[in-house]
């Protein structure tokens, strides 16, 4: 490990695996890449995960929706087992393993998408969203897309590569506003 260790945390996940998490403070140099000069504005949606200003769509595989049948089967198998038995523990571990696999696939997809966006654009612009309100309206699909996790990953990757991530406030008026002087018109 480079730098000075601030904290060490030992965590146990649902499969009883142990993870040692280090919090390290180190000096990191942000690279000065050649600017592509491209600025990309993106909109989060339900039909397509991201849509850029030119109309290109970036779809999400929706990993949870693909594995719902398997999860239902594993949940049903778990509920049929007797409490405290070894078979119930085995079924619980199988269900936890399936959930972890889905989460890992989603995270890998988010890293790949964030790296692709950073390769193509010098600055990426997103609008702030009320994810809690969207979950109340559209439910599981919003959670399956994992937009909050994607934004955290994108923030880290843009910082690491010396790119810019700009988030527009949720209530900022963007339609009918002059980009040069800021005058609002109908």
Backbone torsions as a table, in degrees:
resi	resn	phi	psi	omega
1	UNK	NA	137.8	177.2
2	UNK	-97.2	145.4	178.5
3	UNK	92.6	-171.3	-179.3
4	UNK	-104.2	136.5	-178.7
5	UNK	-78.7	125.9	179.5
6	UNK	-91.1	-52.7	-179.5
7	UNK	-140.1	155.8	172.8
8	UNK	-128.4	127.6	-179.9
9	UNK	-124.8	134.7	175.4
10	UNK	-107.3	123.5	-178.2
11	UNK	-121.0	151.5	176.0
12	UNK	-121.9	128.8	179.9
13	UNK	-91.9	-173.1	-175.3
14	UNK	-69.0	-16.4	176.3
15	UNK	-94.9	10.4	-178.3
16	UNK	63.6	26.0	172.9
17	UNK	-84.5	143.2	179.0
18	UNK	-97.8	137.2	178.4
19	UNK	-125.4	133.3	175.6
20	UNK	-106.0	117.4	-176.6
21	UNK	-107.9	123.2	178.7
22	UNK	-103.4	135.5	170.8
23	UNK	-106.3	113.2	-172.2
24	UNK	-119.4	135.7	175.5
25	UNK	-103.2	118.4	-179.5
26	UNK	-142.8	156.7	175.9
27	UNK	-84.1	127.3	-177.2
28	UNK	-124.4	131.5	178.7
29	UNK	-92.5	128.1	177.3
30	UNK	-85.5	123.8	-176.7
31	UNK	-68.3	147.5	176.1
32	UNK	-103.1	91.9	-178.1
33	UNK	-80.8	159.4	173.4
34	UNK	-67.4	130.5	-175.9
35	UNK	-73.0	131.2	174.6
36	UNK	-79.4	-16.0	179.6
37	UNK	75.7	-1.1	-177.8
38	UNK	-89.3	135.7	174.1
39	UNK	-120.6	127.8	-177.7
40	UNK	-115.5	127.8	174.2
41	UNK	-103.2	132.6	-174.2
42	UNK	-127.0	147.5	178.3
43	UNK	-123.6	131.8	178.8
44	UNK	-84.2	135.5	-179.4
45	UNK	-144.8	173.4	-179.1
46	UNK	-92.3	-37.0	179.5
47	UNK	-72.6	-45.2	172.1
48	UNK	-121.8	138.0	-175.3
49	UNK	-58.8	-50.9	178.2
50	UNK	-133.0	143.9	173.9
51	UNK	-130.5	129.6	-179.6
52	UNK	-91.4	-179.3	-174.1
53	UNK	-68.7	-17.3	179.3
54	UNK	-96.1	1.5	177.2
55	UNK	93.0	1.1	177.4
56	UNK	-71.6	139.4	-177.0
57	UNK	-109.1	139.9	174.7
58	UNK	-115.3	108.2	-176.6
59	UNK	-84.6	157.4	174.7
60	UNK	-111.3	138.1	-179.4
61	UNK	-68.6	-12.3	-178.8
62	UNK	51.2	71.6	-173.7
63	UNK	-64.0	-37.8	-179.7
64	UNK	-65.1	-44.3	-179.3
65	UNK	-61.9	-36.0	179.0
66	UNK	-66.2	-32.4	-174.0
67	UNK	-102.9	10.7	-177.5
68	UNK	-61.5	-39.3	179.9
69	UNK	-62.3	-42.8	178.1
70	UNK	-64.9	-42.4	179.9
71	UNK	-64.3	-39.7	177.5
72	UNK	-61.3	-43.8	-179.7
73	UNK	-63.1	-43.4	-179.8
74	UNK	-69.1	-37.7	176.8
75	UNK	-64.1	-41.5	179.8
76	UNK	-65.2	-40.6	178.4
77	UNK	-64.6	-38.1	178.9
78	UNK	-66.4	-41.1	-176.8
79	UNK	-69.8	-20.0	-179.4
80	UNK	-84.8	-13.6	-176.9
81	UNK	-81.9	150.0	179.9
82	UNK	-74.5	138.2	-179.8
83	UNK	-59.2	133.6	176.7
84	UNK	85.2	-3.0	-177.8
85	UNK	-85.5	161.6	177.6
86	UNK	-68.5	-33.6	178.4
87	UNK	-65.6	-35.9	176.9
88	UNK	-65.2	-40.9	178.1
89	UNK	-64.0	-38.9	177.7
90	UNK	-65.0	-41.2	178.1
91	UNK	-68.6	-36.9	178.1
92	UNK	-64.1	-41.1	178.8
93	UNK	-66.6	-37.0	178.2
94	UNK	-64.8	-41.2	177.9
95	UNK	-65.8	-43.4	178.7
96	UNK	-63.6	-39.7	178.3
97	UNK	-62.4	-39.6	178.6
98	UNK	-64.6	-42.4	178.5
99	UNK	-65.0	-39.7	179.0
100	UNK	-65.7	-39.6	178.3
101	UNK	-61.2	-42.1	179.2
102	UNK	-64.2	-44.7	-179.8
103	UNK	-63.6	-39.4	179.2
104	UNK	-66.4	-40.9	177.9
105	UNK	-62.6	-43.3	-179.6
106	UNK	-63.6	-43.6	-179.5
107	UNK	-64.5	-40.1	177.9
108	UNK	-62.5	-42.4	177.7
109	UNK	-62.2	-41.4	179.2
110	UNK	-63.7	-41.2	177.8
111	UNK	-64.2	-41.9	179.5
112	UNK	-64.3	-43.7	179.8
113	UNK	-65.2	-41.9	179.3
114	UNK	-63.5	-41.1	177.7
115	UNK	-66.3	-38.2	177.3
116	UNK	-63.8	-41.9	179.3
117	UNK	-65.9	-39.2	179.2
118	UNK	-70.3	-28.9	175.5
119	UNK	-68.3	-36.6	-173.0
120	UNK	-89.0	-27.2	-171.7
121	UNK	-127.9	147.1	173.6
122	UNK	-82.4	-34.7	178.0
123	UNK	-136.2	137.8	176.8
124	UNK	-119.8	138.2	-175.4
125	UNK	-120.7	129.7	177.5
126	UNK	-130.0	154.5	174.7
127	UNK	-95.0	148.8	176.4
128	UNK	-73.6	138.7	-175.9
129	UNK	-125.4	152.4	172.1
130	UNK	-93.4	90.9	-176.5
131	UNK	-67.6	-32.8	178.4
132	UNK	-64.0	-41.1	176.9
133	UNK	-66.8	-38.0	178.7
134	UNK	-67.7	-37.3	177.6
135	UNK	-65.8	-35.5	178.8
136	UNK	-65.9	-35.1	-179.3
137	UNK	-81.7	-47.2	-170.5
138	UNK	-112.8	-6.9	169.2
139	UNK	67.9	-129.0	-167.3
140	UNK	-61.6	-32.6	-176.4
141	UNK	-64.4	-38.3	178.6
142	UNK	-64.0	-41.4	178.6
143	UNK	-67.3	-36.4	-179.3
144	UNK	-65.7	-34.1	179.0
145	UNK	-71.1	-29.3	174.5
146	UNK	62.5	48.7	-175.1
147	UNK	-65.4	-37.8	-179.6
148	UNK	-64.3	-42.3	177.9
149	UNK	-64.9	-40.1	179.2
150	UNK	-62.0	-41.0	-179.3
151	UNK	-66.5	-36.5	176.7
152	UNK	-65.5	-42.2	179.1
153	UNK	-66.1	-43.5	-179.8
154	UNK	-64.3	-38.5	177.8
155	UNK	-61.2	-42.4	179.4
156	UNK	-67.2	-44.0	-176.1
157	UNK	-69.6	-39.3	177.8
158	UNK	-65.6	-38.1	177.0
159	UNK	-63.9	-45.1	-177.3
160	UNK	-64.0	-31.9	-177.1
161	UNK	-96.2	-1.6	-180.0
162	UNK	77.7	23.4	177.9
163	UNK	-96.6	178.2	-179.3
164	UNK	-117.8	137.6	172.6
165	UNK	-117.3	120.4	-178.7
166	UNK	-115.6	127.6	176.8
167	UNK	-113.5	123.4	178.6
168	UNK	-85.6	138.4	179.3
169	UNK	-57.3	151.6	-176.0
170	UNK	-60.2	-39.9	-174.4
171	UNK	-100.4	11.8	177.6
172	UNK	-70.6	130.6	179.1
173	UNK	-79.7	119.0	-179.6
174	UNK	-111.3	-21.4	179.0
175	UNK	-90.1	129.5	178.5
176	UNK	82.0	13.8	-179.7
177	UNK	-111.1	129.9	179.9
178	UNK	-69.2	130.1	-178.2
179	UNK	-73.8	-21.4	-177.7
180	UNK	-86.3	-52.5	-173.8
181	UNK	-106.7	-15.0	178.7
182	UNK	86.2	7.6	179.6
183	UNK	-69.6	130.6	178.9
184	UNK	-93.0	129.6	177.0
185	UNK	-128.9	161.3	-177.6
186	UNK	-75.3	NA	NA
